[in-house]
Amino acid sequence: MTGHAAPHRFQRPPLFALLGLLILVSARPCASYPVLTHETIIDSTWDSGIKPLLLKRFPVATPEDLTEAE
């Protein structure tokens, strides 16, 4: 051995860690949909959008199955 210490692979924080920290620090708070708003959206699109898609995906679904899914 020559007495030289092996250089550390990471002497400074990796670039991706700094980028992740920058993203976390710069994030703005945002509002989310309340549960009742989500339920209203589902209810308003059930007959025109969701129910036909369910029947296409599950053609043997009974009316009871659809009521349970609703």
C-alpha positions in Angstrom: 0.0 0.0 0.0 1.2 3.5 -0.8 -0.6 5.1 2.2 -3.1 7.0 0.0 -6.7 7.1 1.4 -9.3 6.0 -1.0 -11.4 8.9 -2.2 -15.0 8.9 -1.1 -17.4 8.4 -3.9 -19.9 11.0 -2.6 -18.1 14.0 -1.1 -21.0 16.3 -1.9 -24.7 15.6 -2.1 -25.7 14.0 -5.4 -27.5 16.2 -7.9 -30.8 14.3 -7.7 -30.9 14.9 -3.9 -30.5 18.6 -4.4 -33.1 18.6 -7.2 -35.6 16.7 -5.0 -35.0 19.2 -2.1 -35.5 22.1 -4.5 -38.8 20.6 -5.6 -40.0 20.0 -2.1 -39.1 23.5 -1.0 -40.7 25.2 -4.0 -44.0 23.3 -3.9 -47.1 25.4 -3.2 -50.0 24.2 -1.1 -53.0 23.1 -3.0 -56.6 22.5 -2.2 -58.3 19.1 -2.8 -61.8 18.2 -3.6 -63.9 17.5 -0.5 -65.5 14.1 -0.3 -69.0 15.5 -1.1 -67.7 17.2 -4.2 -66.2 13.9 -5.4 -69.5 12.1 -4.8 -71.4 14.8 -6.7 -69.1 14.4 -9.7 -69.6 10.6 -9.7 -73.3 11.0 -9.3 -73.6 13.5 -12.2 -71.6 11.2 -14.6 -72.9 7.8 -13.4 -75.6 7.3 -16.0 -73.9 9.0 -19.0 -70.3 7.8 -18.5 -69.5 5.4 -15.7 -72.4 2.9 -16.0 -71.9 2.3 -19.8 -68.2 1.7 -19.2 -68.9 -0.8 -16.5 -71.4 -2.6 -18.6 -68.9 -2.7 -21.5 -66.2 -4.1 -19.2 -68.6 -6.5 -17.3 -71.4 -7.4 -19.7 -73.0 -10.0 -17.4 -73.3 -7.5 -14.5 -76.8 -7.6 -13.0 -78.7 -4.5 -11.9 -77.9 -5.5 -8.3 -74.2 -5.4 -9.2 -74.5 -1.9 -10.6 -76.5 -0.8 -7.6 -73.7 -2.1 -5.3 -71.1 -0.4 -7.4 -73.0 2.9 -7.3 
